[in-house]
Amino acid sequence: MTDLHLPLDRAAGRLSAQIAAGFRAGVRSGRLTAGTRLPSSRDLARDLDVSRGVVVAAYEQLTAEGFLVARRGDGTRIAPLARPDDPPSPAAAPPARQDPPFPCAAADPTYAYDLWPGHPDLSSFPRDRWLAAARTALRTLPNEALTYPDPAGVPALRAELAGYLSRVRAAHADPSRVVIMNGVAHGLSALLRLLRADGHTALAVEDPTSARQLPMIAASGVRVVHVPVDCDGVSVEALARSGARAVLVTPAHQYPTGVVLSASRRAELIAWARDVGGLVLEDDYDAEFRYDREPVGCLQGVDPDRVVLLGSVSKSLAPALRLGWAVAPPAVAERLRLHRGYTDLGAPVLDQYTLAEFIRGGVYDRHLRTMRRKYRARRDALAGALRAHIPGAVVQGVSAGIHLYVELPGGCDEDEVVGRAEQAGVSVAGARPLWSSRRAGSAPPALVLGYAKHGEARLLKAAELLGRAVTHGVRG
Ligand SMILES: Cc1ncc(COP(=O)(O)O)c(C=O)c1O
């Protein structure tokens, strides 16, 4: 049996997370190779002097992430796809010094209850703590830091993000792979340029998908190919048939259905990318907000050479900050850095240092914990009230994020329900515009409801009004 080398620090927090981190590190360093059989949870628990539940939780987490496979009668093994990092290549050297398509139309004060999706609770933006972080940054920055930044981002923020994403999202992130972008949208549009330059003519997207990205993809000159999503996430079989060699996915919480990409699909997707020499663009949408189970690590952590992780603080803090990141294979990261250098010379420096300080001081973690509690209570209130007021509705995507996907009872006319809800003062989004034209006709009527902005009492009232809109929106 391989010596697993899983050092545990009993004073350093959750043991199952430490065990999972130890296994990931073992795979990445090449110490644990594909196919290696792991000890049973009982044996490992005994060796490590922890309860069996701790090991089971770690194994389940790693299985969901695609690092392990468990088969009846064959125990648990390192997954065939898990593979070590390549030794650094010359390209991996750290960079040298140096609806409406536009979402601003979202908040509409004419509606008493705004359930339009995609917006966090802006009234919870931690103004005082952000200000304190900005003060600290300004007070401590040397004058030289106020010059043009490295277009990939200031080193302090890239280092903080690399640490944060490794810890919280199980990403394979070191500062040389991190490029600061103005949000996921900016990361996507920059990557589209690179894909185009590499001869890609098509980008596969999930069907249904966020309507925001489509104009951006169209503007890049890359053709959009829609690939269906089912209850396991994106269909890799359909992706393989599509001919595209790059795909944009939302594995943590599919937008808009809320499906989490299953362990087997994660493995298939990585295998597909390796097969076609392709690239997976992982939009880490809603990953910060998961309520009923452990967050599944990002896909990028499974194959950092085939996956670019895109994330931002738009949902965790505020879209207005326009701060995000790409974690990319070193050669791609360098090209993104050059792209920023050629197009805009990088992101605003003071904001970058402020975010770095915000993460460094643990304030970001605390804010996320607070928001998770708040959003969970709101989700419970809205999901429960919808079930009570709209019998026959199927409420999906509840385990994470800040929106629900609600399939309306058969016979409902989606547009009619949206119109009646608006008349009653409830702003909601119908799901049909998010489906490809080929599938929109057969898609069940559904609503996408954001619940981040309102407290529980208002959500209960909104659900009651929606229930009435649905009763009147049944055809015939
Ligand atoms: C699925 C999805 N990903 C990403 C974004 C854009 O996020 P960012 O503000 O980070 O550019 C949006 C916008 O709402 C979205 O719908």
The ligand as an ORCA input file, in Angstrom:
! r2SCAN-3c Opt
* xyz 0 1
  C     -23.834     32.904    -15.907
  C     -23.126     34.204    -15.745
  N     -21.797     34.210    -15.593
  C     -21.122     35.375    -15.471
  C     -21.758     36.581    -15.503
  C     -20.974     37.872    -15.486
  O     -20.350     38.046    -14.327
  P     -19.289     39.200    -14.104
  O     -20.008     40.305    -13.397
  O     -18.276     38.544    -13.254
  O     -18.741     39.671    -15.399
  C     -23.123     36.633    -15.624
  C     -23.833     37.918    -15.572
  O     -24.829     38.053    -14.933
  C     -23.824     35.421    -15.762
  O     -25.150     35.410    -15.931
*
